[in-house]
Amino acid sequence: MKKVFFLLAGIICSFLLRSQELPVYEQYLLNRYLINPAYTGYEKCPSIRITDRHQWIGIKEAPNTQTITFDTRFWGNNGLGVHFMHDANGPNSALSLQLTYAYHMLWYKHSNSNDRTFLSFGASLSGSRFSLDESNLKSVNPDPTLTGETANVFSPNARVGVYLYSNKMYAGLTLAELIDAPISPLSQVEKEPSHPKYLFFITGYYFSMGEKWDFEPSVAFKVNTETYKQADLNVKLHYKRMHWLGFSFRKGLDMETTDIQALCRFSLPSGLFLGYCFDLNISPLWQNHFGSHEFMIGFNICPSRDKYSCPAY
């Protein structure tokens, strides 16, 4: 297992290149399915999550993102999921649909305990419609390429991921935006670049603090083939692995940006759970807004006879 960990760490270091960011998901700490297709079916039971994120409250036409995800396990080791996303940022908007598949296998069975380590491989295919409302664009000089209508472009893409996990640790690696595809209707007119390739790495460990409490530190790195490099340091305090409170420190390594997040999750025995994230960007812009807010509601549909053995609890 140590060899796999160092192999993943070596790969992430080799990709520390250049970048620019995808829509931000602070709640990957709660829903790793948003980032890694290999997480599909991790919780074994059907799982539904809905998120609503609004950035920079107080700034007109600031970015906002909504997602709906569903994933489940079937035929033992197979995971299947679907992810719908809407993203808006000023005159730009996007709608996307993503299908994911993962295969989970037993990697190692610990001889001195009941703990087992699993390894999963996942892949996803997605289609996005990027729109530009040209009626919201203002030009000092007349631009013949702007019609005042809404321009659209279709963009396919793909991701692959690997995820190593047990009851005490996890490590995941994702390669995203693998297909060269337009990221805006203007890409076809002005020959703007296509999606940069992304790499996302996360690893964490659960430290037991008694029968009911666990402390979980984790680190995450996100880079791409442009100029973007980002590192996250996260901590969470769990109660019965059902409720948790967390904090995250995010640093942009190339643009000198800093974000601080506070997150929480509360679960009910019925399978319903709620999540919230507050994000404050430490930059000159923060004086003009009231932070970013993300809300999540989810439901795990676990059979009652298996509820307490399900990883969702």
BAGU-332824 format. One record per residue (C-alpha): residue in one letter; x, y, z; residue number from 0. Coordinates in Angstrom, 3 decimals. Layout:
BEGIN
NODE  code        c1        c2        c3  pos
NODE     A         X         Y         Z  NUM
...
! end
This chain:
BEGIN
NODE  code        c1        c2        c3  pos
NODE     M     0.000     0.000     0.000    0
NODE     K     2.943     2.373     0.689    1
NODE     K     4.251     1.738    -2.837    2
NODE     V     0.897     2.794    -4.296    3
NODE     F     0.857     5.944    -2.155    4
NODE     F     4.346     7.028    -3.235    5
NODE     L     3.533     6.214    -6.852    6
NODE     L     0.495     8.529    -6.711    7
NODE     A     2.558    11.221    -5.004    8
NODE     G     5.230    10.950    -7.679    9
NODE     I     2.681    11.342   -10.458   10
NODE     I     1.185    14.460    -8.892   11
NODE     C     4.608    16.073    -8.578   12
NODE     S     5.390    15.382   -12.213   13
NODE     F     2.227    17.243   -13.259   14
NODE     L     2.895    20.435   -11.262   15
NODE     L     2.837    22.561   -14.392   16
NODE     R     0.440    25.327   -15.426   17
NODE     S    -3.292    26.021   -14.963   18
NODE     Q    -6.667    27.736   -14.777   19
NODE     E    -9.623    26.604   -12.656   20
NODE     L   -12.763    24.579   -13.244   21
NODE     P   -15.989    25.495   -11.375   22
NODE     V   -15.050    25.334    -7.692   23
NODE     Y   -16.456    22.505    -5.564   24
NODE     E   -15.604    23.182    -1.953   25
NODE     Q   -17.867    20.278    -1.047   26
NODE     Y   -15.542    17.642    -2.524   27
NODE     L   -14.779    17.107     1.161   28
NODE     L   -18.342    15.826     1.422   29
NODE     N   -18.940    14.493    -2.082   30
NODE     R   -15.753    13.234    -3.733   31
NODE     Y   -17.859    11.917    -6.584   32
NODE     L   -17.815    15.486    -7.984   33
NODE     I   -14.062    15.171    -8.541   34
NODE     N   -13.156    11.493    -8.960   35
NODE     P   -15.159     9.005   -11.079   36
NODE     A   -13.477     6.129    -9.198   37
NODE     Y   -15.557     7.187    -6.156   38
NODE     T   -18.724     6.062    -7.987   39
NODE     G   -20.465     3.410    -5.894   40
NODE     Y   -18.131     3.847    -2.918   41
NODE     E   -21.016     3.990    -0.461   42
NODE     K   -22.518     0.752    -1.897   43
NODE     C   -26.077     2.052    -1.551   44
NODE     P   -27.899     4.501    -3.870   45
NODE     S   -26.893     8.066    -2.984   46
NODE     I   -28.435    11.372    -4.150   47
NODE     R   -26.858    14.795    -3.558   48
NODE     I   -27.974    18.282    -4.563   49
NODE     T   -25.680    21.294    -4.169   50
NODE     D   -26.186    25.029    -4.713   51
NODE     R   -23.123    27.290    -4.623   52
NODE     H   -23.118    31.102    -4.867   53
NODE     Q   -19.782    32.924    -5.000   54
NODE     W   -19.038    36.469    -3.849   55
NODE     I   -22.444    37.383    -2.456   56
NODE     G   -23.097    41.076    -3.116   57
NODE     I   -21.400    41.227    -6.520   58
NODE     K   -23.770    41.366    -9.498   59
NODE     E   -23.738    38.348   -11.823   60
NODE     A   -21.145    36.554    -9.699   61
NODE     P   -20.565    32.835   -10.457   62
NODE     N   -23.114    30.321    -9.210   63
NODE     T   -23.193    26.552    -9.672   64
NODE     Q   -25.860    23.888    -9.075   65
NODE     T   -25.300    20.130    -9.226   66
NODE     I   -27.380    16.966    -8.875   67
NODE     T   -25.562    13.649    -8.517   68
NODE     F   -26.716    10.058    -8.206   69
NODE     D   -24.504     6.995    -7.855   70
NODE     T   -24.930     3.424    -6.688   71
NODE     R   -23.267     0.000    -6.560   72
NODE     F   -24.570    -2.911    -8.631   73
NODE     W   -23.488    -6.503    -9.316   74
NODE     G   -21.130    -6.453    -6.339   75
NODE     N   -18.109    -4.512    -7.517   76
NODE     N   -19.541    -2.153   -10.135   77
NODE     G   -20.478     1.491    -9.590   78
NODE     L   -22.664     3.598   -11.863   79
NODE     G   -23.507     7.286   -11.583   80
NODE     V   -24.854    10.392   -13.275   81
NODE     H   -23.971    14.049   -12.644   82
NODE     F   -25.903    17.092   -13.855   83
NODE     M   -24.437    20.595   -13.524   84
NODE     H   -25.537    24.169   -14.268   85
NODE     D   -22.948    26.932   -14.044   86
NODE     A   -23.437    30.675   -14.679   87
NODE     N   -20.912    33.507   -14.640   88
NODE     G   -22.071    36.848   -16.034   89
NODE     P   -23.013    36.404   -19.726   90
NODE     N   -21.529    32.882   -19.747   91
NODE     S   -23.409    29.763   -18.705   92
NODE     A   -23.052    26.012   -19.062   93
NODE     L   -25.199    22.899   -18.775   94
NODE     S   -23.500    19.519   -18.544   95
NODE     L   -24.417    15.868   -18.132   96
NODE     Q   -21.825    13.319   -17.032   97
NODE     L   -22.048     9.511   -16.829   98
NODE     T   -19.577     7.620   -14.653   99
NODE     Y   -18.548     4.012   -14.087  100
NODE     A   -16.190     2.478   -11.511  101
NODE     Y   -14.943    -0.987   -10.635  102
NODE     H   -14.033    -1.757    -6.993  103
NODE     M   -11.668    -4.577    -6.017  104
NODE     L   -10.204    -5.903    -2.773  105
NODE     W    -6.583    -4.745    -2.592  106
NODE     Y    -5.447    -5.995     0.816  107
NODE     K    -6.997    -7.779     3.799  108
NODE     H    -5.360    -6.987     7.128  109
NODE     S    -4.546   -10.185     9.043  110
NODE     N    -4.790    -8.669    12.539  111
NODE     S    -8.129    -6.871    12.070  112
NODE     N   -11.327    -6.826    10.040  113
NODE     D   -10.168    -3.762     8.120  114
NODE     R    -9.759    -4.181     4.359  115
NODE     T    -8.232    -1.929     1.718  116
NODE     F    -9.940    -1.512    -1.647  117
NODE     L    -8.818    -0.101    -4.979  118
NODE     S   -11.228     1.307    -7.541  119
NODE     F   -10.831     2.530   -11.108  120
NODE     G   -13.313     4.915   -12.716  121
NODE     A   -14.033     6.746   -15.958  122
NODE     S   -16.605     9.296   -17.084  123
NODE     L   -17.914    10.798   -20.293  124
NODE     S   -19.657    14.160   -20.356  125
NODE     G   -21.325    16.567   -22.738  126
NODE     S   -21.611    20.287   -22.055  127
NODE     R   -23.422    23.134   -23.761  128
NODE     F   -21.588    26.424   -23.268  129
NODE     S   -23.643    29.563   -23.916  130
NODE     L   -22.748    33.216   -24.329  131
NODE     D   -25.506    35.827   -24.065  132
NODE     E   -24.137    38.468   -26.414  133
NODE     S   -26.887    40.930   -25.476  134
NODE     N   -25.019    41.445   -22.175  135
NODE     L   -21.763    42.319   -23.924  136
NODE     K   -20.925    45.961   -24.524  137
NODE     S   -18.288    47.014   -27.046  138
NODE     V   -16.792    50.502   -27.486  139
NODE     N   -16.274    49.854   -31.185  140
NODE     P   -18.841    47.917   -33.279  141
NODE     D   -17.923    44.212   -33.435  142
NODE     P   -19.361    42.361   -36.451  143
NODE     T   -18.911    39.009   -34.698  144
NODE     L   -21.452    39.978   -31.983  145
NODE     T   -25.054    39.447   -33.092  146
NODE     G   -26.782    40.281   -29.812  147
NODE     E   -28.161    36.738   -29.651  148
NODE     T   -27.176    33.766   -27.516  149
NODE     A   -24.347    31.709   -29.021  150
NODE     N   -23.941    28.032   -28.077  151
NODE     V   -21.278    25.389   -28.525  152
NODE     F   -21.265    21.686   -27.586  153
NODE     S   -18.204    20.310   -25.799  154
NODE     P   -17.592    16.600   -25.005  155
NODE     N   -15.054    15.530   -22.417  156
NODE     A   -13.774    12.650   -20.299  157
NODE     R   -12.162    11.861   -16.944  158
NODE     V   -10.361     8.876   -15.439  159
NODE     G    -9.541     8.246   -11.801  160
NODE     V    -8.161     5.787    -9.256  161
NODE     Y    -9.139     5.606    -5.583  162
NODE     L    -7.461     3.629    -2.774  163
NODE     Y    -9.442     3.431     0.467  164
NODE     S   -10.046     1.616     3.736  165
NODE     N   -11.856     2.438     6.959  166
NODE     K    -8.802     4.453     8.076  167
NODE     M    -7.348     6.131     4.968  168
NODE     Y    -7.928     7.158     1.366  169
NODE     A    -5.941     8.443    -1.598  170
NODE     G    -7.330     9.434    -4.985  171
NODE     L    -5.987    10.660    -8.300  172
NODE     T    -8.039    12.151   -11.164  173
NODE     L    -7.102    13.177   -14.698  174
NODE     A    -9.785    15.459   -16.143  175
NODE     E   -10.658    17.307   -19.354  176
NODE     L    -8.912    14.696   -21.509  177
NODE     I   -10.578    15.719   -24.787  178
NODE     D    -9.539    18.877   -26.639  179
NODE     A   -12.865    20.703   -26.866  180
NODE     P   -14.038    24.347   -26.940  181
NODE     I   -14.755    26.093   -23.641  182
NODE     S   -16.780    28.982   -25.118  183
NODE     P   -18.697    29.867   -28.311  184
NODE     L   -15.929    32.416   -28.915  185
NODE     S   -13.445    29.550   -29.224  186
NODE     Q   -14.683    28.939   -32.754  187
NODE     V   -14.388    32.614   -33.776  188
NODE     E   -11.299    33.844   -31.985  189
NODE     K    -9.477    30.491   -31.799  190
NODE     E    -9.379    30.511   -28.016  191
NODE     P    -7.706    27.498   -26.382  192
NODE     S    -9.609    24.350   -25.486  193
NODE     H    -9.899    22.905   -21.981  194
NODE     P    -6.522    22.504   -20.247  195
NODE     K    -5.862    19.046   -18.801  196
NODE     Y    -6.452    18.841   -15.037  197
NODE     L    -4.957    16.661   -12.344  198
NODE     F    -6.505    16.387    -8.868  199
NODE     F    -4.922    14.464    -5.972  200
NODE     I    -6.266    13.981    -2.450  201
NODE     T    -5.218    11.853     0.512  202
NODE     G    -6.359    11.672     4.133  203
NODE     Y    -6.296     9.571     7.297  204
NODE     Y    -8.735     8.939    10.177  205
NODE     F    -7.201     9.120    13.662  206
NODE     S    -9.421     7.514    16.330  207
NODE     M   -10.087     9.632    19.408  208
NODE     G   -12.185     7.057    21.240  209
NODE     E   -15.298     5.100    20.384  210
NODE     K   -17.259     8.051    18.966  211
NODE     W   -14.738    10.630    17.750  212
NODE     D   -12.330    10.694    14.794  213
NODE     F    -9.921    13.365    13.581  214
NODE     E    -9.352    13.508     9.816  215
NODE     P    -6.568    15.622     8.283  216
NODE     S    -6.239    15.624     4.491  217
NODE     V    -4.334    17.401     1.741  218
NODE     A    -5.357    18.031    -1.865  219
NODE     F    -3.548    19.357    -4.932  220
NODE     K    -5.043    20.602    -8.195  221
NODE     V    -2.986    21.612   -11.223  222
NODE     N    -3.370    21.817   -14.977  223
NODE     T    -1.372    22.254   -18.142  224
NODE     E    -1.719    26.044   -18.158  225
NODE     T    -0.568    28.048   -15.134  226
NODE     Y    -2.828    27.021   -12.262  227
NODE     K    -1.508    25.303    -9.113  228
NODE     Q    -3.539    24.934    -5.926  229
NODE     A    -2.951    23.235    -2.571  230
NODE     D    -5.543    22.551     0.161  231
NODE     L    -4.994    21.638     3.799  232
NODE     N    -8.168    20.267     5.413  233
NODE     V    -9.156    19.054     8.874  234
NODE     K   -12.422    17.491    10.029  235
NODE     L   -13.679    16.331    13.411  236
NODE     H   -16.176    13.448    13.162  237
NODE     Y   -18.769    12.277    15.658  238
NODE     K   -19.831     8.667    15.065  239
NODE     R   -18.778     9.133    11.414  240
NODE     M   -22.233    10.702    10.874  241
NODE     H   -21.677    14.372    11.758  242
NODE     W   -18.590    16.473    11.241  243
NODE     L   -17.193    19.986    11.422  244
NODE     G   -14.304    20.983     9.165  245
NODE     F   -11.959    23.762     8.142  246
NODE     S    -9.915    24.170     4.998  247
NODE     F    -7.031    26.418     3.996  248
NODE     R    -6.570    26.811     0.232  249
NODE     K    -3.573    28.435    -1.413  250
NODE     G    -3.170    29.326    -5.069  251
NODE     L     0.508    28.662    -5.684  252
NODE     D     0.797    30.689    -8.875  253
NODE     M    -1.604    33.616    -8.334  254
NODE     E    -0.958    34.124    -4.594  255
NODE     T    -4.647    33.698    -3.729  256
NODE     T    -5.816    32.403    -0.362  257
NODE     D    -9.183    30.973     0.692  258
NODE     I   -10.438    29.894     4.100  259
NODE     Q   -13.457    27.604     4.378  260
NODE     A   -15.620    26.394     7.233  261
NODE     L   -17.769    23.328     6.526  262
NODE     C   -20.160    21.038     8.359  263
NODE     R   -22.373    18.022     7.788  264
NODE     F   -25.228    16.651     9.882  265
NODE     S   -26.860    13.265     9.230  266
NODE     L   -30.128    11.695    10.337  267
NODE     P   -30.700     7.955    10.920  268
NODE     S   -33.193     8.000     8.038  269
NODE     G   -30.346     8.587     5.565  270
NODE     L   -30.997    12.317     5.045  271
NODE     F   -28.038    14.657     5.533  272
NODE     L   -27.310    18.367     5.166  273
NODE     G   -24.036    20.134     4.377  274
NODE     Y   -22.883    23.750     4.332  275
NODE     C   -19.680    25.561     3.320  276
NODE     F   -18.669    29.178     3.880  277
NODE     D   -15.734    30.357     1.791  278
NODE     L   -13.843    33.632     2.304  279
NODE     N   -11.340    34.706    -0.329  280
NODE     I    -8.482    36.732     1.175  281
NODE     S    -7.865    39.311    -1.551  282
NODE     P    -8.711    42.976    -2.289  283
NODE     L   -12.024    41.697    -3.687  284
NODE     W   -13.243    40.425    -0.303  285
NODE     Q   -14.096    43.941     0.884  286
NODE     N   -16.809    44.103    -1.809  287
NODE     H   -18.683    40.892    -1.048  288
NODE     F   -19.917    38.686     1.785  289
NODE     G   -18.087    35.475     0.934  290
NODE     S   -19.234    32.412    -0.969  291
NODE     H   -21.857    29.967     0.281  292
NODE     E   -22.613    26.389    -0.704  293
NODE     F   -25.505    24.254     0.521  294
NODE     M   -26.003    20.543     0.092  295
NODE     I   -28.847    18.146     0.780  296
NODE     G   -28.464    14.425     0.260  297
NODE     F   -30.066    11.072     0.883  298
NODE     N   -28.510     7.613     1.190  299
NODE     I   -30.981     4.810     0.402  300
NODE     C   -29.471     1.991     2.442  301
NODE     P   -31.421    -1.174     3.378  302
NODE     S   -32.130    -1.130     7.107  303
NODE     R   -30.398    -4.443     7.635  304
NODE     D   -27.150    -3.064     6.192  305
NODE     K   -27.343     0.547     7.366  306
NODE     Y   -24.701     0.352    10.080  307
NODE     S   -22.219    -1.518     7.851  308
NODE     C   -22.693     0.895     4.949  309
NODE     P   -19.735     3.287     4.383  310
NODE     A   -22.284     6.119     4.219  311
NODE     Y   -22.647     5.882     8.018  312
! end
